[in-house]
Each structure stands twice: as structure tokens, then as C-alpha cells.
Amino acid sequence: MRLLQHYQRLSQAFPAHDGPARLADIAAALHCSPRHARELMQSMAENGWLQWQPGLGRGHASRLRLLAPAGQLEMDAVRSHLADGDIEKAMRLLPAAARRHVAELLPAYLGIPSAEPQTLRLPFYRPLHSLDPARINRRTECHLIRQIFDGLTRYDRGNEEIVPALSHHWRHDGEWRNWRFHLRPGVAFHHGRALDGEDVRQTLLRLRDEAGPHQGLLSHLEDISLPAPLTVDIRLTRPDALLPRRLADSAASILPRECWPQADFGRFPIGTGAFKLEANNDYRATLRAFDRHWKERPLLDTVDIWVVDDPDARARLDARFCHPNEPSSQPSLRQLEAGCSYLAANPARLDSVQRRTLADWLHPTVWQTALPGEPALGMLPQWRHRPAPPSCSLRACRRRCGWSPTNCRPISSWPRPWRAACATLAAGPR
């Protein structure tokens, strides 16, 4: 790899060269001594990259002929590193201006290779700088947190119910204010230590006390006691029948008490989940199957998330904001997650004319005359509306469909055919 970097420097100093060249000039271009430059030139010649004929005697110039384009050698090396799954070397090999070309090569190296171990490679457009459950509310990080951590309970999407996780059983006092959770024995964190009640106690108190996007999740938590090492008693200030549901949130994932105060915990978190984070840098995040997981071992051995830096996507910054507890001198940047938003209408309930009317009603020009203030550009940022109809107004919508919402009312108050038509209103990658 370093020899290729030397050849890149040589190509920049002597582009498409075929003729005499002084050894001193070559050494200056390679930032080394003439003796070391001579050794490097011999190694490059053995690789077939150039022809090098040293000059004999004082005053006789050497002859240099570059045979291989530096760009081609770069891409060949990048392909070799990608085939080995080493995206760090592939990205570091290329100059910043050429790194976007890696995206063109990725499809051939993504997915699940046929060789063992079973590795799934996925592309992503930004590094995952923090995976601290208490501080994250982006959907990508929240999904990964559920692979690295476990909570006391979890939500079973198939049956649409709360099921046991780190807690195998729980009960309340009948008034929903005092709860007791029984922890599974033998649960291990990724660094080897066994889970106990003190980890649960400190995790939930931290979630209540530290400022963050999920602080309100357990704002009614009064106290936590540990009558036994694997028994956790939770006392609330008010009744809450949804506490098991709250504890299934990714923000309530249980952390090892000695690790989360560390400054780099967000980048290298430790949990009890099915995958442990093995690498996390500007080029990749690697999750390895945790063989000691309390539930079952994942079928995949490794998940590699390759970061392909797209400057155009990262440049779309919408606003600057500060957390209420942060000084105004430390601004942050907020960027919309890449994805799509759509509104699907049920064709069995609305015909084509009614569906077009619904699309017309969503157009911002309909509301410019009906609502006070500055009109928004659309339903959501980057929402693509159909072209405005000739008579785009609430009155025209009412003539076409027989109903006109004169105020921004919730979907629950819409007429039944309209509620049935709006089968899905979702945001996220598809």
C-alpha cells in the first residue's frame, strides 16, 4: 500500500513521463533520500509499473517511463481491499476527491458473500458516532441499539404485545405504582461480567436524571430498590399501567454500570444484545454475533456497515440548534434522515377522481388563502406534490369530492371513507 502511495506521488510529479529524469528530482518527489528512492524505483519496476534505467556516471541522467496509470492501480488496490472486507484501507488509499467513486464499486461487494463466515455488508452514508441509548433518537441508531442492548422487556411486533427480555417475570401492586421485576440469571455483558440488579437501578436512574431526548420517559420514577441481587422493585409517583411498554423502549436499554460514565462509551458501547460492536470508525461499524446471548445466537456471524461519504448528502443541513442545557457557544447541526414519505389511498374506497382530489387538497396552494400566516412549502421537507390544478382551492375540492376540511383536523375526525383511504402515512427508507 505504501509503495502505491509512492507511485501516486511519482505520477503527480512526472505525469505520463517517458524520458530523462534526475534521481535528485525523483527523491524530492518521493520525500526520501536518493538511496531510498533508488530502492523504491526498483520495487516499482519489479511490479511492472514503470521502466527505470539509472544513469551511469556523473552527468548522465536516468531514464524513467511510467507504464501504469496511477488511477488504475488505485482502483485495483481498492477492489482488492473491498474483496477482503477492509474498507478502511480502500478509503484511505484514495484521495478525498476520488472517494465518491467507491460507491460505484460497492454493489459487487455488498450482501452476503458465499464464503464463511456469514457476513452481511450494508452501505450507509454517515458514520455512527454515538450509540448511547439515553442520548439517541435517530431511527438508524435506535435499530442498532436494539441489536447491541436488551431492555427489561421488549415489544413483539408479530403478536403486538410486550414480552419478557432481561426480566422473565414482573407484577404490580394492583394500583400500578409499585412494580417488581425478576431478572434472568446468567445474563452476560459483552465484556464478560454478569448482569445484576444494580445495573438496572443505575441505568433507569440515569435515564430519569440526565438531560436528554428521553428524560421524560421515566420522569415519574420515584425510587428503585434491590431486595435481592436479581430482583428490582420500582416505585412510581403516579399509577402507570404502561411501565412495561416504556421499559421496552430502546432508550431504557440496560447498561453496565462501570462503563457508561466513560467518555467513549457512545462510540464503543457494551450491552447484553445478540451482537457486540467490534469496530466503529469513520469508515465502518462492525457488529459480531455474541455467542453468550441469553436468548439465541444470531444466524449471521458479522454485520459490516460500510460508510460511503457522500458530500452532497451531508451538505443538506437544515438548521442549527442547541440543547437547552448546552451553552449557546456550542451549536450542533441537524440534518434530515435520507428516506421518503408517502400517502397511500385505498383504491377500493376512493376512485381515481377522489384520489386526485385528495392529492389536490394536500397541495400547499390550497391552504394559502384558507389559513393565516406564512404558508409552508409542503407537507414535509422534500415532499413532491403533483402540479397544482387550475382551480386549486378548498371550494374546488369540496365540489369534486363532496367534503372540505375547513380546519387542520386530526385524521380520527375525517369522514370514514377518507380515513380508510389513508391506509399508510409513514416516513423512512423504503
N, C-alpha and C positions, 0 to 999 in steps of 0.2 A: 504493500500500500504506500509506504514512504517512497519507494522507487518511482511509483507512478506520479506522486506529487512532484518529485524532482523533474520528471519528464514534462509535466504540465508547466513548470517554471521555464524549462528549456524551450518549450514550444512558444511560450509567450514572448521570450526574449529573442528567439530566432524563428519567426513564423515561416513555415514552408521553406526552410533553408536547404540549400544544396550548393555548397561551395566552401571557400576557406573560412576558418574561424579560429581565433586565438584562444588558447587554453585559459589565459587570464580572464578573458571576457566570459567564457563558459563558467569558470569558477565564481565570478561575480554574480552571474545569473542564478547559480545554484546556491549561493550564500555559503560557500565552503572553501577549503584550501584547494590549490591546484592539484595536489596529490590525491585528495579525496575525490575531486571532480574527475580525474582520470579513471579511478576505480568505478565511479558511477557510470561513466560513459561506456566502459567495458561491459558492465552488467546490462545496460540498456541494449547494447549491440547484441549480446547473447540472447536477449529476449526477442530480437528481430524488430525492435522499434526504430533503430537508426543504423547508419553506417558511419564508423568513426575510424579515421586514419590519422594517427598522431604525426605531427611534423618532426622530422629528424634533424637535429642540429639547430643552432641559434639562427633566427631569422626565417626559418621555414615554417609556414603556417600549417596548422592541421586542417583536415577536410572533414566536413560534417554534412550528412544528408539525413534529414528526418523522413522516415518511411511511414510511420503510423500516425494518423490524425489523433491528437490528444483527446478530442471529444469522443471518438470511437472507443479508445482504450478506457476512458472513464465509464462509458455506458456498459462495456463488457465487464468491468470490475463491479459495477453496481448490480448487474444481473447475477453475478456470482454470489455477491453478499446477500441479495434478496433470496436466492435459492437456498442459502444456508439459514435464512431467517434472521440475519443480522442487519436490520435496517439502520442501526446506529452507524456502522461503518459505511453503509451505502450513502447515507445522508451527509456524513462528514467528508466523504470523498469529493463531493460536488461543491462547486462554488454556490453561493446563495442564489444567484440569478438562475442557475440551472436546476435547482432542486425541484421546481414545479414539474419538471419532465419526469420525475419518478412516478407521478400519478399515472402517466401513460403506461408504465410497466407493471403497475400493481395487479391488474386483473389476472395476470398469468400466475401470480404467487399467492393469491388470496384463497379463502375457502379452507378445505380440509385436505391436505396432501395425503397421498396414498400410503406413504411410509409411516412407520411407527416412530415415536409415539403419536397419538391422535392430537393434532394441533389445529385449532381454528384461528385463522388470521382475518382480522377485520380492519378496515380503514377508518380513520377518524380525522377531523380537521383541526383539532387543537389538543394540546397536552392536558392531562388530568392532574392539575397541580395540587388539588386537595380532595381527599375522600373522608373527611371528618364528618360523621353523621350529624352532629349537632350544628354544623355550620353550612350545610349544603342543601340547596333546594332545586338544583337543576336536575332534569329528569334523567339524563345520562348518568351522572354521578350517583343519583339515588338508585338506579338499577344496579350499578356495580356494587354499591354499598350492601345491597341485599345478597350479593354473592360472597362478599367478604365477611359480613357480620350476620348475627342472628339476634332476634329480639326474644322477649319472653313469650310472645305469641306471634302468629303470622296469619295473613289472610289467604285463604284457599280460594283462588279465582274460579276453579272448576265447580265447586259446591257453593260458592258465595257465602262463606262463613269463616269465623275466626277459629283457628285450630291451635293446639299446643305446639310450642317450639322449645326454647330453653326451659320453659316451665311446663311440666307434664300435667299439672292439675292446678286449679285455683277455685276459690269460693269467696263469698262475701257474707256480710252480717245480716242481710235482708233489707238493709237501708241503703246499700250501695256506697257506703262511706268507708268501711273497713274491709280490706281485701287481704287474702293470704295466698301467696304463690309458692308452689313447691318446685324446686329446681331439679333437673335431671342430674343424676350422679355420673361422674366420669367424663364430663364435657371438658375438652381441652382447647385452650387458645392455640393460635398458630405457633407461638414461641414455646409451647410445651407445658405451661402451667395450667392447673385445673381451675375451672370456674367455681366461684363460691358466691355467697350472698353479698359480701362486701363489694364485689364488682358491680352488682346490680344496684346496690344502695348508692354508691358514689356516682354511677352513671346517671341515674334518674335525678339525683340532687343537682348534679352539674347541669343537666338539661333545664331544670327549673330556674337555677340561679344565674347562669351565664347568659349575657346578652347574645341574641342570635335570632335567626328567622323562625326557629321553632320553640322559643322560650314559652310562648303561651300554651303549648301543648299540655304541659303539666303545671300550669300556674296555680291550680287548686290542690297541689300536693302539700300536705302539712308535715308529715314525718314518715320515716321508714325505720323499722326495727328488724332485728335478726334474732328470733327466738332459737334458731338452730342454724348451723352452717349453710344448709341448703333450703332454708325456709325464710321467706321475705314477707313481712307484714307492711302493708301500705295504708296510711291513714290520710283521708281527704278532708278538705274543709267544707265540702258540699257533696251531696249524692251524685254519683256518676256511673250510670249503667254501661257507658261506653268505654270504660277504662281498658278492658282487654283490646278493644279496637284501637285505642290510642297507642297502646304498647306495641301494636303490630306495625306502626309507622316506622319507616327507615331511620328517622331521627332518634328513635328510642332504642336503637341497636346497642347491645351491651358491650362495653369496652373493658380491657384490662386496666385496673386502677393505677398501676405503676407506669403505664405507657402514655396515656392521653395527655398528661401535662408536658410531655416532651415537645420541643419546638417543631420537630419534623414528623410528628405523628400524622398530620394530614396527608403528607406525601407518601409515607410508608406506614399505613395503618395495620393494626393487628386485631383480628377478631376470632370468632369461632366458626365462620362460614365454610361453605363447601369449597371455596377457592381462597388461597392466600396470595397476596400481592408479592411478587418476586422482583419486579423491576418497575420503575416509574420515572421516566425522564422526558426530555423534550421530543424524543423520537418514538417511544413505545411505552406501553403499560402491559406487563405480562402477569397473568393470573395462572397459578399452578394448582392442580387438584390437591385438596387436603385429605390425605389418606385416613386421618383420625376423626373425620367429621362424624358427629353423633348420629346423623340420620342415615346417609348413604354416600358413597363415593361418587363423584360425577363421572359420566361416561367419557367426557373429554379429559385429556391429560393436561392440556395447556390451551389458554386463550391469549392470543397476541393481538393487541390493539395497536396498529401502526399509525403514527401521526404523520399526516401529509399536510404540510403547512401551505395553505392557500392564502397568499397576501390579500387577494381581492375579497375573500370572505371575511378575513379578520379585520379588514378596514371598515366594515359596515358597523360602526359604533353609533348607537342611537342617543345616548345621554350620559352625563356624568352625575354621579350621586354619591352621597356619603351616608354611612350608617349613623343613626342618631348618637351613638356612643363613641364615634370616631371623630377626631378633630377635623375641621374643615380643610386643614392643610394636607390631608391625605385622601385625595379623591380616588375613586375607583371608576372603572369603565364597565358599562353594561352593554351586552351585545345580544341580539335576538338569536335564539337557537335556530339552526337550519331545520326546516321542516315545511309542512303545508297545513292549510286549514280548508275545510270544505263543509258544505251543507248539502246533505243528500235528501232528496224528496222521494216519497213512496209513490211510484207510478200507478199503483192500484188505487190510490186515494185521490190523486191530482192528475188531471190530464195535461197535455203539453201546453195548452193555453194558460192554465193555472200555474204551472211550473215557471213559465216565462214571466207571469205576473209577479210571482214570488221573487224572482231574480230582479225584476224592475223595482220592486218595493225596497229591496236591500241596497239599491244604488244610492250613494250619498246625495245626489241632486234631488232626490225625493224629499229629503228632510231639511234641505237648506231653507225652504220657505215655511216649514212647519215648526221648526224648533228654534228658540232664541240662541244667541251666541255664535261662536265660530264653528262652522261645521267640520267634522272630521273628514279625512281623506278617504276613509273606507271602514269596513267592519273591523279589520285588523291590519297592522302594518303588512305591506306587500300583498294584500288581498287583491285579486284580479277580478274586477267587476265586468260584466258584459257591457257593451256600449249602451250609453243612455238612450232610452226610447224617445221618440219625438215628443210625446206628451207624458213626460215623466213627473208625476205628481201623485199625492195621496188620493186626490179625487179621481184621477185616471185609474189608479189601482182599484179603487172601490167599484168603478163602473165595470171593470173587467172581471173581478172575482167576487163581488158582492159583499166584501167586508174590508174595512180600512182601519188599521190601528192608529188612532189619533195620538197615542202616547206610547212611550217605550215601556210596554208592559212585559212581565215575565212570560216565558213560554207556557207555564202552567195555566195562564189566563187566556191563552189563544183558543179560538174555536177548535173543536175536536178534529176536524179534517186537517187543519194546519198543524196541530200537534202530531198527528200520525204521519204527516208528510215529512216533518223534520225528524227523520229516523236517527240521524247521526250529526252531531256538531262536535267535531274533535280537532285537536291540534297535535301535531307530532309527525315524525318521519314515517313515510308510507313506502 
